[in-house]
Amino acid sequence: MNRTELIIATAIILFVAFALGWFTYWLLHRFRRVTGTDMGEVERLAQELHDAEELRDEAIAYAEHREAELTNQLSQMEAELRAAMDGLRSARAENEALRAASAKS
């Protein structure tokens, strides 16, 4: 192999490497390219996600508010129950005292 053949072989190898690299870049660029419809769908999905997060936050806020209302209502009912039980206890004690007084007479 003489000097001219070596230069031609090297040039061909370098050209093939260049063409292969360019083709690989073009292929990757073609597959990774985002079209307008894809961007529209991404925007739509992002908006739906945002709406869903807002709805979730509203539901959490409503649940916390409702829980606070129910807790307040429960504590009021427990206070009324304690008052009713105390009234019943005192009425029973008064009834027992009246029975004891009527039994003595």
Sequence and secondary structure as in RCSB ss.txt:
>XXXX:A:sequence
MNRTELIIATAIILFVAFALGWFTYWLLHRFRRVTGTDMGEVERLAQELHDAEELRDEAIAYAEHREAELTNQLS
QMEAELRAAMDGLRSARAENEALRAASAKS
>XXXX:A:secstr
  HHHHHHHHHHHHHHHHHHHHHHHHHHHHHH   HHHHHHHHHHHHHHHHHHHHHHHHHHHHHHHHHHHHHHHH
HHHHHHHHHHHHHHHHHHHHHHHHHHHHH 
